[in-house]
Amino acid sequence: MAERMLQFVRLNQQTPDKRAASVRKEDFDEIYQDFDPSRAEGQASRCSQCGVPFCQVNCPLANNIPDWLKLTAEGRLEEAYDVSSATNNMPEICGRICPQDRLCEGNCVIEKGFESVTIGAVERFVTDTAFDNGWVKPVRPLRELAQSVGIVGAGPAGLAAAEMLRKQGFQVHVYDRYDRVGGLLIYGIPGFKLEKDIVIRRWKLLEEGGVVFHLGADIGGALSFDDLRKQHDSVLIATGVYKARDIGGPGSGLAGIVPALDYLTASNRTNLGDTVAAYADGTLNAAGKNVVVIGGGDTAMDCVRTAIRQGATSVKCLYRRDKANMPGSMREVKNAEEEGVEFVWLSAPEAFHGEGRVSAVRAVRMHLGLPDASGRQSVEPIENGQFTIDADLVIKALGFDPEDLPTAFGETALKVSRWGTLSVDNKTFMTSLPGVFAAGDIVRGASLVVWAIRDGRDAAAQIAEYVRRNATASVAAE
C-alpha cells in the first residue's frame, strides 16, 4: 500500500496533545496524552520510505524505523510491534525518553519546511497498543540451558542483556543494590517523563520469563565478587555511573547545595510511596524555595521541572553556554519554559553566599569564544560581569562519573580506564578478568538509555558465545 506513505506533502507534523502547563505542573503524571489511532497512523504515513534511512542510521539500536512506520500507517500494529521489538528491548521506554530531536527525528531527510516524522510518539503508541492488546509476551526459550549468567545492575543495560540471554535459555540472575528494578529509569527519571508503572511492568514481564532478581544485593560486601563468579558461568557488570561531578568555589560546602541524583531520587521515592526523611524535612524538597539548578543537560531539565511541581517559589537554570549550544533536548527546554522555569544563559557560578546555609549564588556572565579541541565554542568570563541570584536550594546537575573502581566491588584485578570506567575489550566486552564482562555507562561513561540497551544486547551476544565455547571445551576435555 505504497500510496499510504509519503504523506508529508499534505499532512503537517503533529505530536500527541500535551496537557496544559498550568495543569501538568500540579502532578508528576506524563505530560503527553495518548495518540489517537487515526492520528498515529496518519503521522506514520508521513514517512518518505527513503532508500538510505538516516533515522535508522542514527539510531544507536539501528531500529527498522521505516518498516514499522509503514506497518503502522497500514493499521498492522501487531506486526509493527514485532518489527520494533526485534531490535529494541524497551521501545515503550525509548519512545518516551529518547532525545529523538538529536537522533532519529533530528536526522529525518524530509525537508525541514515539512518537518520530520514524529517517530518517538509513534513508537510509544505502537508499544502501548501492544501491551493493551496482550501482544507483549514473557520470554519463553525453546530449551533450558544449565549454564547461568550473573548480571550486576538492573538498569537498562542489565535488563536488555538479561532478556537476550534468557531468550537463549540461560539461567539469568540479576543483582541490584536497590529495592526496585530499573536503576535510573525508576529513581533518576521523573514520572512526568516516564511513569513508574511502565518500568515495573517490564520488570514483572522479565520475572515471568524466568529472570531471577536479587534486590538489595551488596556485591563486594555481603556477597564477594569472587563468590559471585563462582556461582555463575559468566558475570556482566552493568551498574551505570552515579557519582556526581562536583563544583568548587567559595561557599561550595554550604548546606542546601545538593547533587541532582540525590534530589531526583528523593522525589521519585516519595512519589512511589516511600518515606524519605530528607524530603520530609525539606533538605531535598523545593517547596517554597528559590531554586537554582546548575547545568544544561537532560538531568538539569529533570531537576527544574521537578522543582516546579514541588511548589518552588522560583526556579532558575544557570548554564554557561547559550540555548543553541545546550546539550539537553530542546523539547525538554521548551516544556520547562512553558512550566515557568527561567533560563539564565551564558552564566556560570563563581561562589555561594550564606551563613551555614546557601542564600545566594554569585555568577558571572560568559561569552562564547573560538572552538575548543572538541569542536565546541569555548566559554570565557566577561570582565565585571558578576551578578547575584537568590537561592535557598542549589542543585548540581553537572554530570556523573563512575564510583571508585575497582574498589566498589572489592575486586582489585578489574582494570580501569584513564576515565575511571571499567576497561574492556572493544569487541568482546570482556574485562581483565576471564568470564567477566561489562556494558553500558560503566564502560562508556554517562550516556543515553538507548546506548545502554545497545551495549547490553551486544554484550549478551558475546557472553553467550563465551559460555557456549567454554561448555564445549569442557565436554571435549572429558
C-alpha positions in Angstrom: 0.0 0.0 0.0 2.7 2.4 -1.1 0.0 5.2 -1.6 -0.4 5.3 2.1 3.2 6.7 2.5 4.9 10.0 1.5 2.0 11.9 3.0 4.3 14.6 4.4 3.3 16.8 1.5 -0.3 17.1 2.7 -0.2 16.2 6.4 1.5 18.5 8.9 3.7 17.2 11.7 1.7 16.5 14.8 2.6 15.2 18.2 0.2 13.8 20.8 -1.6 16.7 22.7 0.2 18.0 25.8 -1.7 18.7 28.9 -1.8 22.5 29.6 1.3 23.6 31.6 -1.0 25.1 34.3 -2.5 21.6 34.8 0.5 19.3 34.4 2.8 21.1 36.7 0.5 20.2 39.6 1.3 16.5 39.3 4.0 14.0 38.2 2.0 12.3 35.5 3.3 12.1 31.9 2.5 15.3 30.1 1.7 13.8 26.7 -1.8 12.3 26.2 -2.3 9.1 24.2 -2.1 9.3 20.4 -5.5 8.9 18.7 -5.0 5.8 16.5 -6.1 7.6 13.3 -3.7 10.4 14.0 -0.9 8.0 14.8 -1.4 6.2 11.5 -1.5 9.5 9.7 1.7 10.6 11.2 3.4 7.3 10.4 2.3 7.7 6.8 4.4 10.9 6.5 7.5 8.7 6.2 9.2 9.1 2.9 10.5 5.4 2.9 13.9 6.7 1.7 16.4 4.2 0.4 19.1 5.1 3.0 17.0 5.9 6.1 19.1 8.3 8.2 16.7 7.8 11.1 17.8 4.2 11.3 21.5 5.0 10.7 21.5 7.5 13.5 19.6 5.3 16.0 22.0 3.5 18.3 19.9 0.4 18.1 19.6 0.6 14.3 15.8 0.2 14.7 14.0 -0.6 11.5 12.0 2.6 11.7 10.7 3.0 8.1 9.4 -0.6 8.2 7.4 -0.2 11.4 6.2 3.2 10.3 4.8 1.7 7.1 3.1 -1.1 9.0 1.6 1.4 11.4 0.3 3.5 8.6 -1.4 0.4 7.2 -3.0 -0.4 10.6 -0.9 -3.6 11.0 0.0 -2.7 14.6 0.9 -6.1 15.9 3.4 -6.6 13.1 4.7 -3.1 13.7 5.4 -4.0 17.3 7.1 -7.2 16.2 9.5 -5.3 14.0 10.1 -2.6 16.6 10.8 -5.0 19.5 13.1 -7.2 17.3 15.9 -4.6 17.8 14.7 -2.8 21.0 14.1 -4.4 24.4 12.2 -1.4 25.7 10.5 0.5 22.9 7.8 1.8 25.3 10.6 3.5 27.3 12.7 4.8 24.4 9.6 6.2 22.8 9.1 8.3 26.0 12.6 9.4 27.0 14.9 9.2 24.0 16.1 12.6 22.7 14.6 11.9 19.2 15.3 15.5 18.2 19.0 14.7 18.4 18.8 11.1 17.0 16.2 9.7 14.6 13.9 12.6 14.1 16.8 15.1 14.0 18.2 13.2 11.0 14.9 12.7 9.1 15.6 13.6 5.5 12.2 15.2 4.9 12.9 18.8 4.0 12.7 20.9 7.1 9.9 23.1 5.7 7.7 20.0 6.1 9.2 18.9 9.5 10.4 15.4 10.4 8.2 12.4 11.2 7.2 12.1 14.8 9.0 8.8 15.3 9.1 8.7 19.1 5.4 9.3 19.6 4.5 6.6 17.1 6.9 4.2 18.8 5.2 4.8 22.1 1.8 4.4 20.6 2.7 1.1 18.9 4.1 -0.4 22.1 1.4 0.8 24.4 -1.2 -0.7 22.0 0.8 -3.9 22.0 0.6 -4.1 25.8 -3.1 -3.2 25.9 -3.9 -6.0 23.5 -1.7 -8.6 25.1 0.7 -8.9 22.3 3.7 -8.5 24.5 4.6 -11.9 26.0 7.2 -13.0 28.5 10.4 -14.7 27.2 9.8 -18.4 26.5 13.2 -20.0 25.5 12.9 -23.1 23.2 15.1 -25.1 25.6 16.6 -24.5 29.0 20.4 -24.5 29.4 22.3 -25.5 32.5 24.7 -22.5 32.3 23.9 -19.4 34.3 24.9 -15.7 34.0 25.0 -13.2 36.8 24.3 -9.6 36.0 25.2 -6.8 38.4 22.9 -3.9 37.8 19.2 -3.8 37.0 19.3 -0.7 34.8 18.7 -0.6 31.0 21.9 -2.3 30.0 21.5 -5.1 32.6 17.8 -5.6 31.7 18.5 -5.7 28.0 21.2 -8.3 28.4 19.1 -10.3 30.8 16.3 -10.6 28.2 18.6 -11.5 25.4 20.4 -14.2 27.4 17.1 -15.6 28.8 15.8 -15.9 25.2 18.6 -18.3 24.5 17.8 -20.4 27.6 20.5 -19.3 30.0 19.6 -19.2 33.7 19.8 -15.4 34.4 20.2 -13.8 37.8 20.2 -10.0 38.2 21.7 -8.4 41.3 21.0 -4.8 42.3 21.7 -2.8 45.4 18.3 -1.0 45.2 14.9 -2.3 46.3 13.4 -1.9 42.9 14.4 -2.8 39.4 15.2 -0.1 36.8 18.2 1.9 38.1 17.9 5.5 36.8 14.7 4.5 35.0 12.9 4.2 38.3 14.8 6.6 40.6 16.5 9.1 38.3 13.9 10.0 35.7 10.8 11.8 36.9 7.3 10.4 36.4 6.3 13.2 34.1 8.7 11.8 31.5 8.4 8.1 32.5 5.6 6.9 34.8 7.0 4.2 37.0 4.3 1.6 36.3 5.9 1.4 32.8 9.2 0.3 34.3 7.6 -2.0 36.8 5.6 -3.7 34.0 8.8 -4.5 32.2 10.4 -5.8 35.4 7.4 -8.2 36.0 7.5 -9.4 32.4 11.1 -10.4 32.8 10.3 -12.2 36.0 7.5 -14.1 34.3 10.1 -15.1 31.7 12.3 -16.7 34.3 14.8 -14.0 35.1 15.6 -14.0 38.8 16.2 -10.7 40.6 18.2 -10.3 43.8 17.4 -6.9 45.2 19.3 -5.2 48.0 22.4 -7.1 46.9 25.7 -6.0 48.4 28.2 -7.1 45.8 31.7 -6.7 47.1 30.3 -6.7 50.7 28.0 -9.4 51.9 28.4 -11.2 48.6 32.0 -11.1 47.5 32.7 -10.6 43.8 34.8 -13.8 43.9 31.8 -15.8 45.3 29.5 -14.3 42.6 31.9 -15.5 39.9 31.9 -19.0 41.4 28.1 -19.1 41.3 27.8 -18.4 37.6 29.5 -19.3 34.3 29.9 -15.7 33.4 29.2 -12.3 35.0 28.2 -9.0 33.4 28.8 -5.7 35.2 26.2 -3.1 34.2 26.0 -0.8 37.1 26.0 2.6 35.4 27.6 5.7 36.8 26.2 7.6 39.8 29.0 9.7 41.3 28.0 13.3 40.9 30.6 15.7 39.4 31.2 18.4 42.0 31.7 22.1 41.8 34.2 24.2 43.7 34.4 27.8 44.6 33.9 29.7 47.9 30.9 28.5 49.8 30.5 25.3 47.8 30.3 23.3 51.1 27.3 25.2 52.4 24.1 23.3 53.3 21.4 23.5 50.7 23.8 22.7 47.8 22.9 19.1 46.7 23.6 16.6 43.9 21.0 16.2 41.2 20.6 12.4 41.7 20.1 12.7 45.4 17.3 15.3 44.8 15.6 13.3 42.0 15.8 10.0 43.9 14.1 11.6 47.0 11.4 12.9 44.8 10.8 9.6 42.9 10.9 7.6 46.1 8.3 9.9 47.7 6.1 9.6 44.7 6.4 5.8 44.9 5.1 5.9 48.4 8.4 5.6 50.3 9.1 7.7 53.4 12.2 9.8 52.7 13.5 11.8 55.7 15.5 14.3 53.6 12.4 15.1 51.6 10.1 15.4 54.6 12.5 17.7 56.5 12.9 19.9 53.4 16.6 19.1 52.7 15.7 17.6 49.3 12.4 19.4 48.8 12.0 22.6 46.7 8.6 23.6 48.2 8.6 27.3 48.9 12.2 27.8 47.9 14.2 29.8 45.4 15.8 27.1 43.4 18.9 27.4 41.2 19.9 24.4 39.0 23.4 24.4 37.6 23.9 22.5 34.3 22.4 22.2 30.9 21.7 18.6 30.2 18.6 16.4 30.5 19.3 15.8 34.2 19.2 19.6 34.8 15.8 19.7 32.9 14.5 16.9 35.1 15.5 18.9 38.2 14.0 22.2 37.2 10.7 20.6 36.2 10.6 18.6 39.4 11.1 21.8 41.4 8.2 23.4 39.7 6.0 20.5 40.7 7.1 20.6 44.3 5.9 24.2 44.6 9.2 26.2 44.4 8.8 29.9 44.7 11.2 30.4 41.7 13.2 28.1 39.5 16.2 29.3 37.5 18.6 27.2 35.4 22.2 28.5 35.2 24.1 27.4 32.1 27.4 28.7 30.9 26.6 28.4 27.2 23.7 29.7 25.1 20.5 27.9 24.2 21.8 26.7 20.8 24.8 25.0 22.5 22.9 23.3 25.2 23.4 19.5 25.4 19.9 18.8 26.7 16.9 18.1 24.5 15.3 21.2 23.0 11.9 19.6 23.7 12.7 19.5 27.4 13.8 23.1 27.4 10.5 24.1 25.7 8.5 22.1 28.2 10.4 23.7 31.1 9.9 27.2 29.8 6.2 26.5 29.4 6.0 25.4 33.0 7.7 28.6 34.4 11.4 27.8 34.5 13.7 30.8 33.9 16.9 30.1 31.9 19.9 32.3 32.7 22.1 31.6 29.6 25.8 32.3 29.3 26.3 32.4 33.1 28.5 30.3 35.4 28.6 30.2 39.2 31.6 31.8 40.9 30.7 31.5 44.6 27.9 30.7 47.0 26.8 33.1 49.8 25.2 32.2 53.1 25.7 31.7 56.8 25.9 27.9 57.2 23.2 27.5 54.5 23.2 28.8 51.0 21.2 32.0 50.4 22.5 33.2 47.0 24.7 32.3 44.1 27.2 34.7 42.7 27.6 34.1 39.0 29.5 35.7 36.1 28.3 36.4 32.6 30.1 34.4 29.9 30.7 34.8 26.2 31.4 32.2 23.5 34.9 32.2 22.1 36.7 30.1 19.5 36.0 26.3 19.2 38.0 24.2 21.6 39.6 20.7 20.9 36.2 19.1 20.9 34.8 21.5 18.3 32.5 23.3 20.7 33.0 27.0 21.3 35.0 27.8 24.4 33.4 30.0 27.1 35.1 32.9 28.7 34.0 35.2 31.6 33.1 38.8 30.8 35.1 41.3 32.9 33.0 42.8 35.7 30.1 40.6 34.6 29.2 39.4 38.2 25.6 39.2 39.4 23.8 37.5 42.3 20.8 35.2 42.3 18.8 34.4 45.5 18.9 30.7 46.2 17.6 28.6 49.1 18.4 25.3 47.2 21.1 24.8 44.7 21.1 21.6 42.6 24.3 20.5 40.9 23.4 18.8 37.6 26.9 18.6 36.1 27.0 15.0 35.0 28.1 11.7 36.5 31.4 9.8 36.9 32.0 6.2 37.9 32.2 5.4 41.6 35.7 4.5 42.7 36.6 1.3 40.7 37.5 -1.4 41.2 37.3 -1.0 45.0 33.5 -0.6 44.6 33.3 -4.4 44.1 36.3 -5.3 46.3 38.0 -6.8 43.2 41.4 -5.2 42.5 42.1 -7.3 39.4 39.5 -5.3 37.4 41.4 -2.9 35.2 40.1 0.7 35.0 40.5 3.1 32.1 42.0 6.5 32.4 38.5 7.9 32.7 37.7 5.8 35.7 35.4 3.4 33.8 35.9 -0.3 33.5 38.3 -1.3 30.8 37.0 -3.9 28.3 38.0 -5.4 25.0 36.1 -3.3 22.5 35.0 -6.3 20.5 34.1 -8.8 23.2 33.1 -6.5 26.2 35.3 -8.7 28.4 37.1 -7.1 31.3 40.6 -8.0 32.5 39.0 -10.9 34.4 38.2 -14.0 32.3 34.4 -14.5 32.0 33.6 -11.1 33.5 32.1 -8.6 31.0 30.9 -5.0 31.3 28.5 -2.9 29.4 26.6 0.4 29.5 27.6 3.6 31.3 30.1 1.8 33.5 32.2 1.3 30.3 31.3 4.3 28.0 30.6 6.9 30.8 27.3 8.7 31.4 25.2 8.4 28.2 21.7 7.7 26.9 19.4 4.9 27.8 19.3 3.8 24.2 23.1 3.3 24.1 22.9 1.3 27.4 20.3 -1.0 25.7 22.5 -1.4 22.7 25.6 -2.2 24.8 23.6 -4.7 26.9 22.4 -6.5 23.7 25.9 -6.6 22.2 27.5 -7.8 25.5 24.8 -10.6 25.8 25.8 -12.0 22.4 29.5 -12.1 23.4 28.6 -13.7 26.8 26.5 -16.4 25.1 29.4 -17.2 22.7 31.9 -17.3 25.6 29.8 -19.6 27.8 28.9 -22.0 24.9 32.6 -22.2 23.9 33.7 -23.0 27.4 30.9 -25.6 27.8 32.1 -27.3 24.5 35.7 -27.2 25.7 34.7 -28.8 29.0 32.8 -31.6 27.2 35.7 -32.2 24.9 38.2 -32.4 27.8 36.1 -35.1 29.4 
